[in-house]
Amino acid sequence: NPNARIMFVGEAPGADEDAQGRPFVGRAGKLLGKIITACGLKRSDVFIGNILKCRPPGNRDPAAEEIISCLPYLQKQIEIINPEIIVALGAHAARTLLNTNKSIGQLRGQFHEYYAGLGRAPIKLMPTYHTAYLLRNYSHENRQRVWEDMQKVLTELGLPIPERDKK
């Protein structure tokens, strides 16, 4: 959605994403879809992208030169979409966008400011755990932390917080 109020930014495409040319379509994407739905939104209401535009060989962590190469493209996407809030999914996205080395545990749970360029107002950025991390490290506590982060996003946007299914 080029008019999205919320932009989700992940690390890099996985195998499914690389094959389809669309972000977050694999297992992690399905979980992100559930999070978006739990927020009372549809995938078509948000914009979803990644720091890297192609999958690193062997699905390894992004190299610094890859991030440097792809970052201008993401910055242009952010400039065009001009979301009210960016949700950085995982440490790589949060560290890159905030230009920090802090851990996701230190960053998540509070808003930070992403500076989109000279003369532009900063965009609020909420770091949270990546959905792939949630799949690998399943715990109620981690999922609850992501839900708390998303509630802060909804509150900041003046959107209602849907009741969660208690199942």
Order of alpha helices (4+ residues) and beta strands (2+ residues): beta-alpha-alpha-beta-alpha-beta-alpha-alpha-beta-beta-alpha-alpha
